[in-house]
Amino acid sequence: MRHDTGGRLTRDGIRIHDPEDFAGMHAAGAVAAKILDDVAPHVCPGQTTGGLEEVIRAAVEASGSTSATIGYRGYQHASCISVNHVVCHGIPGSKIPKWKNDSHARNDDTLLDGDILNIDVTVIVDGWYGDTSRMYVAGEPKPYAQRLIQVTHDALMIGIEQVKPGNTFGDIGHAIQSYVEGHRMSVVRDFCGHGLGRVFHAPPNVLHYGRAGSGPQLEEGMFFTIEPMVNLGRPETKVLKDEWTAITRDKSLSAQFEHSVGVTSDGVEIFTLSPGGKFHPT
């Protein structure tokens, strides 16, 4: 992993990037977003998560970028694909976890009609990291799953609205938590967003819950992800024996959306906007 350079560090260890660094993040974010656009037509009942991984690997190679996740802490895939009650870090090609009385029980990684899934991709372009994830649906979603996806998407965008100099990271988390809990859902607390730039993960930890006005103050030049995970049930998670796959403890459905963003002089720039307008499944 390369160490970030340039700019300066705040007393909280958060890097303040130079104005010219925004271009590098836009380039990396655009590649990651385009890959997620390109995989969308391949998400359908009968497809496998391993098959989606192959599509993503080919897209990474075709883009001339490098996958940030292959080899990261021993991980060997260009994507994380998290289906139904998998919260995050689902391993493509692995058997989809099932539970008692699951109408979608299966013994492999084949998607069934109505499955919802998050696909998470991070690429490196000229040393800059583009990190994004979004939700997809195989076939027709159940109304409650569609509502979960909508609330999670809107929670992300409401969190991003809080990004501007003078606000705090607590303002982001508070806005997300208030919105989600107002819809009688829960925010996962075991995973969070993170700083990035010329490194994959850096300070700060970007919590998706919290108290308004708390935490470090946002400054122009900060780069980080906001990636709320929202559960239909309780917020608790459990990591499976593969040491990657995190599931909801109560087996409720989970959804996640992620953007990489940068703080500007008067607000925020989103680095991972979908080129084709496909960030939210329709």
C-alpha positions in Angstrom: 0.0 0.0 0.0 1.3 3.4 -0.9 1.5 6.2 1.7 -0.4 9.3 0.9 1.8 12.4 0.2 1.2 16.1 -0.3 -1.0 18.4 1.6 -1.0 18.4 5.4 -2.4 16.5 8.3 -4.8 17.8 10.8 -4.3 17.2 14.5 -6.7 14.2 14.1 -4.4 12.7 11.4 -6.8 13.6 8.5 -5.0 14.5 5.3 -5.9 17.8 3.7 -5.3 17.4 0.0 -4.2 20.0 -2.5 -6.7 21.5 -5.0 -5.0 19.7 -7.9 -5.6 16.3 -6.2 -9.3 16.5 -6.9 -8.7 15.7 -10.6 -7.0 12.4 -9.7 -9.9 11.4 -7.4 -12.4 12.3 -10.1 -10.5 10.1 -12.6 -10.4 7.1 -10.3 -14.0 7.5 -9.1 -15.2 7.7 -12.7 -13.5 4.4 -13.6 -15.0 2.6 -10.5 -18.5 4.0 -11.3 -18.3 3.0 -14.9 -17.4 -0.6 -13.9 -20.5 -0.7 -11.7 -22.6 0.7 -14.6 -21.3 -2.0 -16.9 -22.1 -4.9 -14.6 -25.7 -3.8 -14.2 -27.1 -5.6 -17.3 -25.5 -8.9 -16.0 -27.5 -8.9 -12.7 -30.4 -11.2 -13.2 -32.0 -14.4 -11.8 -29.8 -17.4 -12.7 -26.6 -15.3 -12.8 -23.9 -16.2 -10.2 -21.9 -13.9 -8.0 -18.8 -15.6 -9.4 -20.0 -14.7 -12.9 -20.4 -11.1 -11.9 -16.9 -11.1 -10.5 -15.6 -12.3 -13.9 -17.4 -9.4 -15.6 -15.9 -7.0 -13.1 -12.4 -8.4 -13.5 -12.6 -8.0 -17.2 -13.9 -4.4 -16.9 -11.1 -3.5 -14.5 -8.6 -4.9 -17.0 -10.2 -3.1 -19.9 -10.1 0.2 -18.1 -6.4 0.0 -17.6 -6.8 0.4 -13.8 -5.7 -1.9 -11.0 -8.0 -3.6 -8.5 -7.3 -2.4 -5.0 -8.9 -5.4 -3.4 -7.0 -8.3 -5.1 -4.3 -9.2 -2.6 -5.6 -6.7 0.0 -5.1 -8.5 3.4 -5.3 -11.8 1.5 -8.5 -11.1 -0.3 -8.4 -12.5 -3.9 -11.3 -10.8 -5.7 -12.0 -7.6 -7.6 -15.3 -7.0 -5.9 -17.3 -7.7 -2.8 -20.9 -8.9 -3.5 -23.2 -9.0 -0.6 -26.6 -10.7 -1.1 -29.8 -10.2 0.9 -28.8 -10.4 4.6 -25.1 -10.1 3.9 -24.2 -6.7 5.2 -20.8 -6.3 3.5 -17.7 -8.1 2.3 -19.6 -10.9 0.7 -17.1 -13.1 -1.3 -18.1 -13.7 -4.9 -18.4 -17.3 -5.9 -19.0 -18.4 -2.3 -22.3 -20.2 -1.4 -24.8 -17.6 -0.4 -25.6 -17.9 3.3 -29.1 -19.3 4.1 -31.2 -19.5 7.2 -34.1 -21.4 8.6 -37.3 -21.0 6.6 -35.5 -19.0 4.0 -37.6 -18.9 0.8 -34.4 -18.1 -1.0 -32.4 -21.1 0.3 -29.7 -22.3 -2.1 -26.6 -24.4 -2.1 -24.5 -22.2 -4.4 -24.0 -18.6 -5.4 -26.8 -18.4 -8.0 -29.1 -15.4 -7.8 -32.8 -15.9 -7.4 -35.7 -13.7 -8.5 -36.1 -10.9 -5.9 -32.6 -11.1 -4.5 -31.0 -7.8 -3.6 -27.3 -7.3 -3.7 -24.6 -4.7 -3.0 -21.6 -4.7 -5.3 -18.5 -2.9 -4.0 -15.5 -2.1 -6.3 -12.3 -0.1 -5.6 -9.7 0.7 -8.4 -6.4 2.5 -8.5 -5.9 5.0 -11.3 -2.5 6.8 -11.4 -2.1 6.1 -7.7 -5.5 7.4 -6.7 -8.2 5.2 -5.2 -11.8 5.2 -6.5 -14.1 3.4 -4.1 -17.9 3.0 -4.6 -20.7 0.5 -4.1 -24.4 0.4 -5.0 -27.5 -1.9 -4.8 -28.8 -4.1 -7.6 -31.9 -6.3 -7.8 -32.1 -9.7 -9.6 -35.6 -9.7 -11.1 -38.4 -8.0 -9.2 -37.8 -6.9 -5.6 -40.3 -7.4 -2.8 -41.9 -4.1 -1.7 -40.1 -4.1 1.6 -36.8 -4.7 -0.1 -37.4 -1.9 -2.5 -38.2 0.4 0.4 -35.0 -0.6 2.2 -33.0 0.2 -0.9 -34.7 3.6 -1.3 -34.2 4.6 2.4 -30.5 3.5 2.2 -29.9 5.5 -1.0 -31.6 8.6 0.5 -29.7 8.3 3.7 -26.4 8.4 1.8 -27.5 11.5 -0.1 -28.7 13.2 3.1 -25.4 12.5 4.7 -23.5 14.0 1.7 -25.6 17.1 2.1 -23.9 17.7 5.4 -20.5 17.8 3.8 -19.1 21.3 3.8 -16.4 23.2 5.7 -17.4 24.0 9.3 -19.7 21.0 9.7 -18.5 18.0 11.6 -18.3 14.3 10.9 -20.9 13.9 13.7 -23.3 16.0 11.6 -23.0 13.4 8.8 -23.7 10.5 11.1 -26.5 12.2 12.9 -28.3 13.1 9.6 -28.1 9.5 8.4 -29.1 7.9 11.7 -32.1 10.3 12.2 -33.4 9.6 8.7 -33.0 5.8 8.8 -34.5 5.4 12.3 -37.3 7.7 11.3 -38.2 5.0 8.8 -38.0 2.3 11.5 -34.8 0.7 10.2 -31.4 0.6 11.8 -27.9 1.8 10.9 -25.0 -0.8 11.2 -22.4 0.4 13.7 -19.8 -2.3 13.2 -18.5 -0.8 9.9 -17.9 2.7 8.7 -16.6 5.0 6.0 -13.0 6.0 5.8 -10.5 8.5 4.4 -8.8 7.7 1.1 -6.7 9.3 -1.6 -3.4 7.7 -2.5 -4.2 5.1 0.1 -7.1 2.7 0.4 -8.0 3.4 4.1 -6.9 6.3 6.2 -8.3 8.5 9.0 -11.0 9.5 9.7 -13.5 6.7 10.5 -16.7 8.1 9.1 -19.5 6.9 11.3 -23.1 6.7 10.0 -24.6 7.5 13.4 -23.8 10.0 16.1 -24.4 13.3 17.7 -24.6 16.5 15.7 -21.7 18.8 16.2 -19.4 16.0 17.4 -16.2 14.7 15.9 -13.5 16.5 13.8 -14.5 19.5 11.8 -14.7 19.2 8.0 -12.1 21.1 6.0 -11.6 21.8 2.3 -9.4 19.1 0.8 -10.6 16.1 3.0 -11.3 13.0 0.9 -13.4 10.2 2.4 -16.2 7.6 1.7 -19.7 7.7 3.1 -21.2 4.2 2.9 -24.2 3.6 5.2 -25.3 0.0 5.8 -29.0 -0.1 6.8 -30.8 -3.2 8.1 -34.6 -3.8 8.1 -34.2 -5.3 11.6 -31.6 -4.7 14.3 -28.2 -3.2 13.7 -26.0 -6.1 15.0 -23.8 -8.1 12.7 -21.8 -11.3 12.7 -18.7 -12.2 10.7 -18.7 -15.7 9.3 -15.8 -18.2 9.5 -14.3 -17.0 6.3 -13.4 -13.9 8.3 -14.8 -11.6 5.6 -18.6 -12.1 5.1 -20.6 -10.0 7.6 -24.3 -10.9 8.0 -27.2 -9.4 10.1 -27.5 -11.3 13.3 -31.3 -11.4 13.1 -31.1 -12.4 9.4 -33.0 -9.3 8.3 -32.2 -7.8 4.9 -29.4 -5.3 4.6 -28.6 -2.6 2.0 -25.7 -0.3 1.3 -24.7 2.6 -1.0 -21.2 4.2 -1.1 -19.7 7.3 -2.6 -16.2 8.8 -2.4 -16.4 12.5 -1.8 -14.1 15.6 -1.4 -14.8 18.7 0.7 -14.6 21.9 -1.4 -14.5 25.5 -0.3 -18.3 25.7 -0.1 -19.6 22.2 -0.1 -18.8 18.8 -1.6 -17.8 17.0 -4.8 -18.9 13.4 -5.4 -16.1 11.5 -7.2 -18.0 8.3 -8.0 -21.1 9.6 -9.8 -22.6 7.0 -12.2 -21.8 8.0 -15.8 -25.0 6.4 -17.0 -27.3 7.6 -14.2 -27.5 4.0 -12.9 -26.5 4.5 -9.2 -30.0 3.7 -8.0 -31.7 0.6 -9.4 -35.0 1.3 -11.1 
